[in-house]
């Protein structure tokens, strides 16, 4: 484990145990068994550590959700497991998320709102994908959005109940089964209330489309930049041609509605062997995974 990961993981444990305000930089370096100088080479402040920790928790949530798509469980059971995971994730990280208003001033929190929008849209997109898998691919986008918003309300209230009245032996799967059953009842008659959906739903749909279209454009720009670098790189001509043909292949794959992931991964691995473009390849891998994860 590298030093950055050690600092983040140790800080998360301390924030949960003691609270953000009561955790000092001295506590963190003592937990990591490193010097203050070593910490400040990686992070500028305790606030920055918290932001990185929150980002890692966000990535972990999506990774766990994707992992539950694997295996031979039924669609219903997968949804139940995903709901249970979602509940436990936010319950056991409650202290970490509660650290945000402690750590930042009102002015800083206002500035952070620009990051809250993509975060929230990614969460909603994950819910929509889960409901599509559980209840059928024929559901239209407005129906999925309606379900995602309703689901968030159910989950938040149950998390509040768990936090106030819960004990150490909370049965998250039992609660998840109830929520999944409630969503199944809602989906049966969802078409009857679609005309009542607030117009704000259309704004959410527009924002979501803009955000993920921007990510697709970013992939195209990065591929073009990689081409430019390779065209001017001091490498063998046949090697250059191979790299460029693989980039052209990626451009075709990314233009498809469903890129073949195993082929994309293989080509990106091949391109990463070039030192000239390895950093861009890593950036493309991250952007691609983010786009696929939320599609």
Secondary structure, DSSP 8 states (H G I E B T S, - for coil): --HHHHHHHHHHHHHHHH-STT--HHHHHHHHT--HHHHHHH-S-HHHHHHHHHHHHHHHHHHHHHHTTSSS--HHHHHHHHHHHHHHHHHHTHHHHHHHHHHS-HHHHHHHHHHHHHHHHHHHHHHHHHHHHHH-TT--HHHHHHHHHHHHHHHHHHHHHHHHH--TT--HHHHHHHHHHHHHHHHHTGGGTGGG--THHHHHHHHHHHHHHHHHHHHHHHHHHHHHHHHHSSS-HHHHHHHHHHHHHHHHHHHSSS--HHHHHHHHHHHTT-TTTHHHHHHHHHHHHHHHHT-
